Amino acid sequence: MDIDIKLDSELDNIFEVRNLHYSFLGRYPALCDVSFDVKRGERVVVLGANGSGKSSLMNLLDGLVFPQKGEIRFMGREISEQNLKDENFNRFFRNKVGFVFQNSDVQLFSSTVWDEIAFGPLHLELPHDEVKARVEDISGLLGIKKLWERAPYQLSGGEKKKVAIASTVVVNPDVLLLDEPTNGLDPRSQAELVDFLQELYQAGKTIIISTHDLNIAKMISDRAIVLNESHTVEAEGATRDILENTELLLKANLIHEHIHCHDGEIHRHPHGHVGEHDHEHGRGHAHKHSHKH
Amino acid sequence: MSFHWLKTDHSLPPAPQSNGAPNKKGYLEKTLREITSFFVNGIFSEETTAKAGFLQALDPRAKVFTLGIFVIAVTLYKNIYILLGAYAFTILLAHLSKIGIGFFLIRVWLFIPLFSGIIALPAVLNIFVPGDPLVDLVTLEKEIMLGPLKIPQTVSVTKQGLLSASVFVMRVATSVSLVVLLTLTTKWPHILKSLSVFRVPQFFTFILGMTYRYIHLLLRLIEDVHLARRSRTIGKEKASSGRKWIISQIRFVMKKSLSTGEQVYSAMVSRGFMYELKTADNFKIKPIDYAWSAFAVTVTAVTLVLNWI
């Protein structure tokens, strides 16, 4: 679909976030002076403990709420209430940016799964035949064709998440925002989601994920932005480096000191949502723990 | 902070023997269960919509259209024999649609016509519909005037009164049967979408669909909260504290529904919703739908003509 929007499509930065301040009801701060860029085709993870402002940031990036101070630019144009009232820009932005909500129940508002997946493309004014073809394709890809006639309340958590992802990806957005996508998913559904996100990344999509699950962060991102409990950016860098910085992760409350006992001896070491860790114990003997979450 | 109380020995005495009395469920629990089951199974039956029957095979639009004109025709029939024929036809349709006849009759006759029967009952008496007496009920000393109402000396069931009451009850029973047939053989979302046949605005049907969907969600939430509270309630509870809790829950659900509403709106906006709602369907009209619609229109026209002759 050609939409006549004058944007700087040559810009390398998809999102530019500058000195963002956002608070609930003007009183409870959610984000304070947050700045970062997201480049085209990047896989970025926003890491932070519960209440650090990750979900608010995702809502702001999707133009669902607006900052009290600072600005967010999408391909050079500011995401503001005024700009999103412009029907042309709104359609353009909604076409380019897809958002998978943390709570699938609020995202799945239609009466059947088919209607849910078709909602986005219909509202972005794709021809009906194209809508039907896309619903068919994405459902086949995610294995949810059998759910078409089902109502959202009849689905399991994993199925709901798949439908939510299908209903977002079906409009073929360039940027995909996912808020805590692995929350409440069983290990197999998590693995399927990771595989699907890898495929989308290889197809050139920009992916921004908010999570506190460090294991997932390691698998699906190259760059990490860490929000601390003061709602500011604590650190930004390569995911691998961030995840190796124990002090930083402790400070951001992403891992905690785990105290346990081996051979009658008490040990303490950092512990979080990571696959496994090595650590040395006293008296020169070392061993490895495996933690599966 | 000391947690010594958490670490104390909790070896309990043996569980007391049950006194054999059945465990009574509270009215709140019963009400919640009933409301949930009403929404899940009461009106729409997923089980019967999935059966490979005659009405299930029709396009929902054809079904809504034809059953709709049948309902209109039924309200116009005055001839009791045509009404009885129409009612028998609904039973035949139920049979062809693989709906158990007993289940179908109970669903139709249990409530609505029962109430309409109570309304129609006075009409059988010569107090309201004068006519040829069939059975004399009471003989008074003389005629009594009650305002505009004249009570005759002999109160009796009249032939004309019985006929008009029967026509009324049969109209209601047949109309309800047709609606029950529609809801038992068509999925709720399909019924809503098919209402566009009657030019019902899409926005209206979409809101209805969403209401139905979120009533489910909120009911489940209320049930969970109630069970969570029950699991922590020890001993018998005072009725007043139960009432207080219900009031607090009404406020909680209200708040929850408002915040859910806001989030749902955000989710809609995020996928391109601005002010206008757009929907599509993947219904396919088949030759059988045309044939059935033509049959329905013809039968309705013929029976209406016969009714007026």
Boltz contact constraints between the chains, C-beta under 6 A:
constraints:
  - contact:
      token1: [A, 62]
      token2: [B, 270]
      max_distance: 6.0
  - contact:
      token1: [A, 64]
      token2: [B, 266]
      max_distance: 6.0
  - contact:
      token1: [A, 94]
      token2: [B, 272]
      max_distance: 6.0
  - contact:
      token1: [A, 99]
      token2: [B, 270]
      max_distance: 6.0
  - contact:
      token1: [A, 101]
      token2: [B, 267]
      max_distance: 6.0
  - contact:
      token1: [A, 105]
      token2: [B, 217]
      max_distance: 6.0
  - contact:
      token1: [A, 106]
      token2: [B, 263]
      max_distance: 6.0
  - contact:
      token1: [A, 106]
      token2: [B, 264]
      max_distance: 6.0
  - contact:
      token1: [A, 106]
      token2: [B, 267]
      max_distance: 6.0
  - contact:
      token1: [A, 107]
      token2: [B, 267]
      max_distance: 6.0
  - contact:
      token1: [A, 109]
      token2: [B, 210]
      max_distance: 6.0
  - contact:
      token1: [A, 109]
      token2: [B, 264]
      max_distance: 6.0
  - contact:
      token1: [A, 111]
      token2: [B, 189]
      max_distance: 6.0
  - contact:
      token1: [A, 111]
      token2: [B, 209]
      max_distance: 6.0
  - contact:
      token1: [A, 112]
      token2: [B, 189]
      max_distance: 6.0
  - contact:
      token1: [A, 118]
      token2: [B, 280]
      max_distance: 6.0
  - contact:
      token1: [A, 119]
      token2: [B, 271]
      max_distance: 6.0
  - contact:
      token1: [A, 120]
      token2: [B, 271]
      max_distance: 6.0
  - contact:
      token1: [A, 120]
      token2: [B, 272]
      max_distance: 6.0
  - contact:
      token1: [A, 122]
      token2: [B, 278]
      max_distance: 6.0
  - contact:
      token1: [A, 122]
      token2: [B, 280]
      max_distance: 6.0
  - contact:
      token1: [A, 123]
      token2: [B, 272]
      max_distance: 6.0
  - contact:
      token1: [A, 123]
      token2: [B, 273]
      max_distance: 6.0
  - contact:
      token1: [A, 123]
      token2: [B, 278]
      max_distance: 6.0
  - contact:
      token1: [A, 124]
      token2: [B, 272]
      max_distance: 6.0
  - contact:
      token1: [A, 128]
      token2: [B, 280]
      max_distance: 6.0
  - contact:
      token1: [A, 131]
      token2: [B, 280]
      max_distance: 6.0
  - contact:
      token1: [A, 153]
      token2: [B, 216]
      max_distance: 6.0
